Amino acid sequence: MNLRKYGWLFGTTLLAGGIGGVVAGLLIGWQELVAGSISNFLMGTLMNLLFGLTISVVAQMGLFAYMTINYLALTTLKSGSLWKSFQVFLVLFAFFDMVYLRYGTQSRGSSLLPYLIEPAALLCVALITAYAKVKVTNRSAWIPTTFFMFVVTAIEWVPGLRQENAASIFFMVVPLLFCNIWQVLHLHKVTQKES
């Protein structure tokens, strides 16, 4: 990866996050955006764009943290299959945590079902993204892509999930998904060696 390629990935991921922030803001806060004057709409859209740009930086830190951990695990363990098995375990563990830890903080009489929605939706997105990644690269990308899209996105999403507010949860995850899907589907183009 050279500086030009990194700059392209950084800039396009910023753009993806900004677009994700604007889309999330329009979907969640449409009534508030159109309630006032045109300046209200423009200022609200600008704030959503800035929020999306901020989230894109969080997503990029998550990608580079994963790339560092992946490199260290592959060089330390000397066995790619052990690392892949551990990633599958961490996906299952993170799914359990997303349900149980959030459910455990609520009153005892509440249903478990609402706490399954976010992890199940995120896992579906992760699997669809992994399928797309396998189509453009090879089968070995399946587990790392699923791990990155599920575990890393879940970690990045924690501040939104802690709000226990559907609007906050949705408003944060949309730009995160825009960025993480963009990054993971274009990473192989950035890291491939030029001949």
Secondary structure, 3 states (H helix, E strand, C coil): CCHHHHHHHHHHHHHHHHHHHHHHHHHHHHHHHHHCCHHHHHHHHHHHHHHHHHHHHHHHHHHHHHHHHHHHHHHHHCCHHHHHHHHHHHHHHHHHHHHHHHHHCCCCCCCCCHHHHHHHHHHHHHHHHHHHHHHHCCHHHHHHHHHHHHHHHHHHHHHHHCCCCHHHHHHHHHHHHHHHHHHHHHHHHHHCCCC
